[in-house]
Amino acid sequence: MIKTIEEENLLDRALKVGEKLKRRFLKVKGKYFIVGDVCGMRVMMAIELVKGQRTRY
């Protein structure tokens, strides 16, 4: 398994995909008030959905 991770450069690919995903999520956050926060690292990302500005922490 480790050999495959190294041979296919999976860690670097996960970093690049994660950066791209985070940029896209941040664009969505800027466009829609329902997105409260964007967080995570690499491809393990999360978005917080809120009802409105008052429900944000």
The 8 nearest C-alpha neighbors of each residue, nearest first, counted from 0:
[[1, 3, 2, 4, 5, 6, 7, 9],
 [2, 0, 4, 3, 5, 6, 9, 7],
 [1, 3, 5, 0, 4, 6, 7, 8],
 [4, 2, 6, 0, 5, 1, 7, 8],
 [5, 3, 1, 9, 2, 7, 6, 8],
 [4, 6, 8, 2, 3, 7, 1, 9],
 [7, 5, 3, 8, 4, 2, 9, 1],
 [6, 8, 9, 4, 5, 3, 2, 12],
 [9, 7, 5, 6, 10, 11, 4, 12],
 [8, 10, 12, 4, 7, 11, 13, 5],
 [11, 9, 13, 12, 8, 14, 4, 5],
 [12, 10, 14, 13, 9, 8, 15, 16],
 [11, 13, 9, 15, 14, 10, 16, 8],
 [14, 12, 10, 16, 11, 41, 15, 42],
 [13, 15, 41, 17, 11, 12, 16, 18],
 [16, 14, 12, 18, 17, 13, 19, 11],
 [15, 17, 19, 13, 18, 14, 20, 12],
 [16, 18, 41, 42, 20, 14, 15, 19],
 [19, 17, 21, 15, 20, 16, 14, 22],
 [18, 20, 16, 22, 17, 21, 15, 23],
 [21, 19, 17, 23, 18, 22, 16, 24],
 [20, 22, 24, 18, 23, 19, 17, 25],
 [23, 21, 25, 19, 20, 24, 18, 26],
 [22, 24, 26, 20, 25, 21, 19, 27],
 [23, 25, 27, 21, 26, 22, 28, 20],
 [26, 24, 28, 22, 27, 23, 21, 29],
 [27, 25, 23, 29, 28, 24, 22, 30],
 [26, 28, 24, 30, 25, 29, 31, 23],
 [29, 27, 25, 34, 26, 30, 31, 24],
 [30, 28, 26, 27, 31, 25, 32, 34],
 [29, 31, 27, 28, 26, 32, 25, 34],
 [30, 32, 33, 28, 29, 27, 34, 26],
 [33, 31, 34, 28, 51, 30, 35, 52],
 [32, 34, 49, 31, 48, 50, 35, 51],
 [35, 33, 48, 28, 32, 47, 36, 31],
 [34, 36, 47, 48, 49, 33, 55, 32],
 [37, 35, 47, 46, 34, 38, 28, 48],
 [38, 36, 46, 45, 47, 25, 24, 39],
 [39, 37, 45, 44, 46, 36, 40, 21],
 [40, 38, 44, 43, 45, 41, 37, 42],
 [39, 41, 43, 44, 42, 17, 38, 14],
 [40, 42, 17, 14, 13, 43, 18, 39],
 [43, 41, 17, 44, 13, 40, 16, 14],
 [44, 42, 40, 41, 39, 45, 17, 38],
 [45, 43, 39, 42, 38, 40, 46, 41],
 [46, 44, 38, 37, 39, 47, 43, 36],
 [47, 45, 37, 36, 48, 38, 34, 44],
 [46, 48, 36, 35, 34, 37, 49, 45],
 [47, 49, 34, 33, 35, 46, 50, 36],
 [50, 48, 33, 51, 35, 34, 54, 47],
 [51, 49, 33, 54, 48, 52, 53, 55],
 [52, 50, 53, 49, 54, 33, 32, 55],
 [51, 53, 54, 55, 32, 50, 49, 35],
 [54, 52, 51, 55, 50, 56, 49, 35],
 [55, 53, 52, 51, 49, 50, 56, 35],
 [56, 54, 53, 52, 35, 49, 51, 50],
 [55, 54, 53, 35, 52, 49, 36, 47]]
